[in-house]
Amino acid sequence: MSKKILIPEMVVITKIIHLRGKRVIIDKDIAELYDVPTKRLNEQVKRNLMRFPKTLCFN
């Protein structure tokens, strides 16, 4: 069973930066929002590429 995590909108908005004309959130900040280590977040993205469209992630 997955647990739902509610993150206040203003917390997310403060994590957004503008990079090369795009709005992005750095992996470190996403991991912090979900209270997981950045390493684990990146591992899960690599293991589940089909769940993360190319428009959502970049290297």
N, C-alpha and C positions, 0 to 999 in steps of 0.2 A: 504494500500500500504506500503510495507516495504522500508526503505531507506537503501541504500548501504553505508557502512562505509569502507573507504580505510585507512588502517593502514600501515605505512611504514615498510618494512621487518625488518630493523635494530631495530626498536622499539620492535617488537615481539621477535626477536632473543635475545635481552638483558633481556627479561623476562623469558627465558628458564633456568631452573636449572636442575642439575642432582641429582636424588634422588633414592637410591636403584637400581642403574644401569639403570634407566629410565629417559627420558627427560620429564619434566613436567613444567606446568605453574600453579602457585597457583591461586586459585579463586579470591583473592584480586587483583592480577595483571590483570586477564581477565576482571574483573569488571571495573578496571581503564581504560583499553584499550577501552571499550565500553561506558565509562562514565555513569555507573549505580552503585548504591550501591551494595556492596557484598551481603548483605542480599537478595536483589531482584534477583540477579543472581542465588543464591542458591535456592530460592523459585521456580524460573522458571525451574531449572533443576529437582527439585522434582516433579513439576506438569507435566513435559513433558519427563518422563524417556525414552519413546520410541524414542525420538529425540536424546538422548545422549547415545550411546552404552557403554557397560561396559568397553570396551577397551579405552574409552575416559575419563571416570570418575572413581575415586575410593574414598573410605572413609578411 
